[in-house]
Amino acid sequence: MSPFNIQIDKTWTLFLDRDGVINVETVGSYVVNWDEFQFCDGALTALKTLNEFFGRIVVVTNQRGVGKGIMSFDTLKEINVNMTGAIADAGGRIDSIYACTAVSDNDQNRKPNVGMAFQAREDYPEIDYRKSVMVGNSLSDMEFGKRLAMHTVFLTTKHEPFPMPHDLIDEQFPSLQAWAQSLTAEMVG
């Protein structure tokens, strides 16, 4: 149950991290081509459900592998096109993907810095950060969301759950699917 009892409707925006949220994260490595990309269990179903709740759904992802030369920007674009196509085929939607390929942690677009959120609002001026949810699986994702007063949802796909309450985390779930199911249950209940 949401601790803030937020009422999500089509005026809300969903910000999603990619690795460990939408697709299986290879901890300590990178997804460097489409053949290595694998959706998390239930992610496609979750994205279809979330499509019904949110007016905008965007991905904000740190992709340092491009900046390091481990993969090309064209390969990242190919992964994004294939991913959004598969999500759309399953009844979901991603409106835009913002990727920070910089190597430096100081880059304005590298989470927890908020440059990608500013890019999203430039493309979609109706975005209100206070009516936005950030879903990710790292504390930098949570800090990104909190810097803009977003509601934050932490997925425990690579870390143990944190003791709650937590300054950066409003809710935590084991997967995107579990969170989407909790939203559906709240709307029904």
LUMLUMNU-942439 format. One record per residue: x, y, z negated of N, C-alpha, C, O in turn; residue in three letters. Coordinates in pm, whole numbers, plus 32768, in hexadecimal, padded with zeros to 4 digits. Layout:
! residues N
XYZXYZXYZXYZALA;...
***
This chain:
! residues 189
80557F8980008000800080008059807C800080BE80807FBAMET;803480DD804C808281588056807C81A67FD3801081C07F9FSER;80F281CC7F9D80F082157F1E80B482A07F2C808982DB7EC8PRO;80B182D57FA3807B835B7FB97FEF83567FF57FB283BD800EPHE;7FBE82DD800C7F3A82CB80457F28832180C27EC3836780D2ASN;7F8B831B811A7F86836B81947F1B833681F17F0582BD81FBILE;7ED9839182357E72836D82957EAA838583217EA983F58354GLN;7ED9831A835E7F16832583E27EAA8327844D7E4D82D7844BILE;7EB8838684A97E5E838D851C7EB183B785957F2B83BE858EASP;7E6F83D386047EB583EF86817F02847386807F47849386E1LYS;7EF784C286137F49853B86097FD3851A85CF8029857285C8THR;7FE8849E85A680678474856980C8843F85D280A0840E863BTRP;8149844B85B281B584188608820083AC85BD821B83B88545THR;822283428604827282D685CD82FE82DE8609830F82D78682LEU;836182EB85B283EE82E585D98421825B85B184138231853EPHE;845D821486108490818E85F6852581878614855281BA867BLEU;8570814885BB85F7811E85DE85E680A7863D8579806E8645ASP;8650808086848642800F86E186797F8E86A7862D7F30868DARG;86FC7F888692873C7F0B866887147EE685DA87277F34857DASP;86DD7E6E85CA86AE7E408548861F7E66852A85E77E3D84C4GLY;85E37EB6858385577EDF857485067EA485E784A47E5D85D1VAL;85307EC4866284EC7E9086DA85307E0F870884EE7DAD872AILE;85B57E11870986007D9B8736865B7D6986C6867C7DB18668ASN;86827CEA86D586DC7CAC867487627CF58677879D7D0886E1VAL;87907D1D8601880F7D6485F888807D0185E488777CA68591GLU;88EA7D13863189627CC5861F89BD7D1685C48A067D6D85F4THR;89B97CFB85428A047D4C84E18A997D4384FF8AD17CD6850EVAL;8AD97DB885098B677DBE85278B877DB685BA8BFC7DB585E1GLY;8B1F7DB2860E8B347DAB869E8ACA7E0086E38A817E4A86A1SER;8AC17DF687658A627E4587B38A187DEB88148A4D7D858842TYR;899D7E10883489547DD288A389887E188920896B7E8E8935VAL;89D57DD389718A1C7E1589E089DD7DFC8A698A0B7E358ACCVAL;89767DA88A71892E7D968AEF88A57D5A8AD1888A7D2C8A62ASN;884E7D5C8B3687C47D2F8B2387BE7C9B8AFA87657C748AAFTRP;881C7C4A8B2A881C7BBC8B06882E7BA68A7087FF7B418A3BASP;88707C048A2C88867BF7899C88127C32894B880B7C1F88D1GLU;87B87C79898E874A7CBC894886DF7C55892586B17C0B897BPHE;86B97C5288A686517BF4887885F37C3F881B861F7C7687B5GLN;85747C42883C85137C8687E5850C7C41875D85147BC78755PHE;84FE7C9086F484E67C5A866E84617C0E867084067C3186BACYS;84587BA7861D83DB7B5C861283687BBC85F3836E7C098594ASP;83017BB6864582897C06862D82927C97865982307CE1864DGLY;83067CC3868C83157D5186AF82B77D7C871F827E7DE98719ALA;82A67D298784824D7D4F87F381BC7D5B87C281767DB887EALEU;81907D00876F81097D08873680FD7D8586DF80977DCB86E4THR;81657DA0868F81647E16863881597E96868A810D7EF08667ALA;81A47E9E86F781A27F178749811A7F2A878C80EE7F9B87A0LEU;80D97EBD87AF80517EC887E57FF37F01877B7FA27F598798LYS;7FFE7ED086FF7FAC7F0286907FCA7F9686777F6E7FE68669THR;804A7FB98670807280438651804780A586BD8030811A86A1LEU;803D80758738800E80C687A97F8280FD878D7F5E816987BCASN;7F3380B287427EAA80DC87247EA4814686B67E40818D86ABGLU;7F0D815286677F0F81B085F67F4D823786177F1C829F85EBPHE;7FBA82368666800C82AD86767FFA82EF86FF7FEC82AC8765PHE;7FF9837386FE7FEF83BF877B806F83BC87CB806B83BA8846GLY;80E083BC8788816483B487C781B68348878281B2833A8708ARG;820082FD87D3825E829A879F82E282B087E782EA82A48861ILE;834A82D0879A83CD82E787D584368294878C842782758716VAL;849E827287D485108229879B8583828B878B85A382D787E7VAL;85C382898716863C82D786FD86A7827486D2869D82378668VAL;870E82658725876E81FB870E87FD822A8720881F826D8781THR;8851820786BF88E1821E86CD891981AD8722890981388702ASN;895C81D1878F8996816D87EA8A29818F88028A5181B08872GLN;8A77818587998B0481A6879C8B53814E87FE8BBE8176882EARG;8B1F80D8881C8B64807D88798B7E80BD89008BE1809D8941GLY;8B258117892B8B39815D89AA8BB181BC899D8C0981BE89F3VAL;8BB2820989318C1F8266891B8CA68222890D8D0D825A8931GLY;8CA481A788D78D20815B88C78D4A811489478DB680DA894DLYS;8CF5811889AE8D1680D58A2B8CFB80408A2B8D287FF98A84GLY;8CB2800F89C68C917F8089BF8C237F5E8A238C1B7EED8A53ILE;8BCE7FBF8A418B667FAD8AA68B5580328AED8B7D809B8ABAMET;8B19802E8B648B0780A98BB28A8080E98B938A2480A78B62SER;8A7781698BB189F881AF8BA0898E81728BFC891981688BD6PHE;89B781488C75895881088CD2892080868C9888AB80678CAAASP;8975803B8C5389457FC08C1388E17FDF8BA4887C7F9B8B95THR;88FE80498B5588A080738AED881A80998B2C87B180748AFALEU;881F80E48B9B87A281098BE18758808D8C1186DD80878C07LYS;87A0802A8C4487607FAE8C73871B7F668BFF86AA7F368C0EGLU;875F7F5D8B8C87237F1F8B1686A37F6A8AEF863D7F2C8AD2ILE;86A97FF08AEF863580428ACA85C0802C8B29854E801D8AFDASN;85DC80298BAA857280158C0E85317F8B8BFB84B77F7F8BFCVAL;85847F258BEB854E7E9E8BD985017E918B5684987E518B52ASN;85357ECF8AEC84F27EC98A6A846A7F0E8A7084067ED58A44MET;84667F898AA683E67FD18AA983837F8B8B07830B7F8E8AEETHR;83B57F4D8B71835D7F028BCA831E7E8A8B8582A67E728B92GLY;836F7E408B3A833B7DCC8AF182D87DF78A8582737DB48A6EALA;82F47E678A4382997E9B89DC82147EC48A1D81AA7EA589E8ILE;821A7F088A8E81A07F318AD481527EB78B0380D77EB58AFAALA;81987E528B3681547DD88B64810A7D938AF280A67D4F8B09ASP;813A7DA68A7680FC7D698A0080917DC389C280597DA2895AALA;80777E368A01800F7E8F89CF80427EFD89727FF27F478938GLY;80C47F08896581007F718912812D7FE6896881107FED89DFGLY;81768042892781A280BB896F821880F88926821B80FF88ABARG;82798125897582E5817C894482E181F589A082F481E88A19ILE;82C9826B896882BF82E489BB8347831389EC8355833D8A5FASP;83AC830D89958433833789BA849782F18960847882C788F0SER;851282E58995858182AE894885EF831789458618834C89ACILE;861D833588CB868C839288B886FF8342887F86F283028816TYR;8770834488C487E482F6889B885C83528889887E83A088E1ALA;889B834688158917838F87FC898A8330881A899B82CB87D6CYS;89D9835188808A4982FD88A78ACE833088708B3782F6888BTHR;8AC9839C88238B4483D887ED8B87837A87898B45832D8743ALA;8C0A838187848C57833187258C5F8376869E8C6183348636VAL;8C6483FA869D8C76844786228BF8844985CC8B8A845E85FESER;8C0A8433854A8B9A843D84EB8B6984CC84DF8AFA84E484B0ASP;8BBA852D85098B9585BA84FD8B3E85EA85708B0A865A856BASN;8B2B859985D78AD985C286488A4C85E286198A12859785CAASP;8A1486518649898F867D861B89218617863688BA861785F3GLN;893685BF869888D0855D86BB88E184D7867488878483867AASN;895284C286338968844285F28923843F856A894184908512ARG;88C683E0855A888183D584DA88E883BC846B8946836F847FLYS;88D983FC83F88861843C83C5884C84CD83F387EA850B83CBPRO;88A585048448888C858A8480880E858584D587E9851B8508ASN;87CB85F684E4874185F585178732862685A786C3864685D2VAL;879F862B85F18798865D867B8735861286D386F186508726GLY;872C858D86C386CF85428718863E856686F985E985638753MET;86208588867C859885B4865A8579863A869C8509865286C9ALA;85DE869286A185CB871286E585B486FD877B8561874287B7PHE;85FE869F87B785E8867F88448559864F885B8517867688BBGLN;852A85F9880184A185C3880F843B8634880883DC86358856ALA;844D869287AB83EB86FE879F83F5875F88158392879E883AARG;846B876A8850847787BC88C88424877E893A83E287C58986GLU;842986F9894483DC86B289AC834786AA898A82F286AC89E3ASP;832886A28909829D869388DB828486FB886E829086DC87F7TYR;826387778894825687E5883281ED87CC87C681F0880D875DPRO;8192876F87DC812B875387778160870586FF811A86F6869BGLU;81DB86D28707821186848698821D86DC861C82578748861EILE;81E386A985B081EB86E7852C8237868484D48205861784B9ASP;82B086A884A88300864A845B82BB861E83DB82D185AE83ACTYR;8267867583A182208650832781AE85ED8343817485B382E7ARG;818F85DB83C2812D857683EC817485118444814584EB84B0LYS;81E984E58413823B8484845B826B841A83F9827A84328381SER;828383A3843182B9833483E4833B83098427834082FA84A1VAL;83A582F683D8842282BF84098430823283D5842E821A835DMET;843E81D2843284518146840E84DD811D843A8501812884AFVAL;852B80EC83DA85B380C183FA85E4805C8395859E803A8335GLY;865E802A83AD86957FC48353871B7FED831787697F9882ECASN;87358070831487AE80A082D2878D811E8284872A816282A0SER;87E0813C822187C781B481D287DA82328226879E82998207LEU;882C822B828F883982A282E787B682BE832F879583328348SER;876A8256835186E4826A838C868882B08328863D830B834BASP;8690828482AB863982BD82438660834E8227860983A38214MET;86E2836A8225871083F3820E86E5844E828186BB84BF826BGLU;86EF841B82FC86BF84638373862E848D835E860B85018372PHE;85DA842D8337854D844B8322853684B082B284E9850E82C2GLY;857A849C8241856484F481CE8596858381E7855E85E281B1LYS;85FF8592823986308619825885C3866C829D85C986E7829CARG;8561862882D984F5866C8320846E865782DB840586728316LEU;84718627825F83F78612820F839A85A9824B832085B18239ALA;83D285478292838284DA82C983668473825C83AD846C81F7MET;82FE8423827282E383AC82228346834282538355833182CCHIS;838982FA81F983EF829B822383C9820C81FE839581F18192THR;83E581B1825C83CB8123824A844E80DA8265848380DE82D4VAL;8480809781FF84FE804D820884E17FBA822484947F7B81DCPHE;851F7F83828C85127EF582AB858C7EAB827885FD7ED48292LEU;85777E40823085E47DF681F1861A7D89824E86287D168226THR;86387DB082CB86677D4F832D86FD7D368324872F7CD4835ATHR;87477D8F82DF87D67D7782CD88077D968240887B7D7D8220LYS;87AF7DCC81EC87D17DEB816187697DAD810686F67D99812DHIS;87927D90808C87337D66802586D67DDC800786FD7E4F801CGLU;865D7DC27FD886047E307FB286447E877F45868D7E557EEFPRO;86297F077F4B865A7F647EE685F57F6C7E73857D7F5F7E8APHE;86257F817DF885C77F997D8A857580167DA885A9807B7DD7PRO;84F5800D7D8D849B807D7DA5846D80B57D1F846380687CC0MET;845081367D11845581987D7D84E481BB7DA5854281A77D58PRO;84F381EF7E20857482137E598568829D7E99850482BB7ED9HIS;85CE82F07E8785C9837A7EB985B283837F4F857283E07F7FASP;85E783227F9B85E0832A802D857382D28069854C82E680DDLEU;85418272801D84E6820C8053845B82198015844D82167F9AILE;83F68229806A836D822D8039833081A1802F82E881827FD1ASP;834E814D8092831A80C480958386806A80CE83DC80998119GLU;83827FE980AC83DE7F8B80ED83977F08810983427ED980BDGLN;83BD7ECF817B837F7E5581AC83EA7DFD81EC84557E2F8210PHE;83D07D7B81FA84337D248237843F7D3282CF84A37D0A830APRO;83D77D6C831083DA7D7683A383777DE083D283207E0D8387SER;83877E07845083287E64848E829D7E27848E823A7E6D8477LEU;82957DA684A982147D6284AB81CF7D69842281577D82841AGLN;821C7D5483B781E17D59833081AB7DE4831281407DF182D7ALA;81F47E4C833B81C37ED4832481457EF0837580E47F288342TRP;81467EC883F680D07EDE844B80567E9784117FE77ECC8414ALA;806C7E1D83DE7FFD7DD383A07FC97E1C83247F517E1B830AGLN;80237E5B82D87FF87EA482607FA37F1D82877F447F3F8240SER;7FC57F5F82F57F757FD083257EE97FA1834D7E857FE1832CLEU;7EE47F3383957E637EFC83BF7E0F7ED883457D977EF48342THR;7E4E7E9B82E07E057E7582677DD17EF0821E7D617EEE81EAALA;7E227F5D821A7DF57FD981D87D7D8014821F7D20804581DEGLU;7D7E801082A57D10804B82F17C917FF982E07C22803082DDMET;7CA17F7682D57C2E7F1E82C27BFB7F2882337B837F2E8219VAL;7C5C7F2881D37C397F2B81457C117FB4811D7BEF7FCB80A9GLY;
***
